[in-house]
Amino acid sequence: MSDTSNTSGAGKGGQQPNIVIAPECQDIFVDGVIGAMVRDGVVRINLVNTRFNIDGSQVEHAVVSRMIMSRSGVRNLHAALEQLMGRLTRSADGRREEDRAEDED
């Protein structure tokens, strides 16, 4: 993900933190979340993709990654997702006008 315009809040003194994308950062595509738990103050969330089983007879949910976060990290994630949902609901199909213009080029 190369979008560095989104920050998770102001740092000390009201300054925005400097966001740097580490070279080893990987994008992960997921269809959704299935199963989450809290144990000893640590939140574990299963990220899944939907796919057919090996013989193609059934759809299954394959856990492709897990997010393991502190409770405060989950609160930060929730706040970021709330902001994102606000932007998605302001447009009819969830895309900004600039994104639609890029698709038409």
Disulfide bonds with the S-S distance in Angstrom:
none
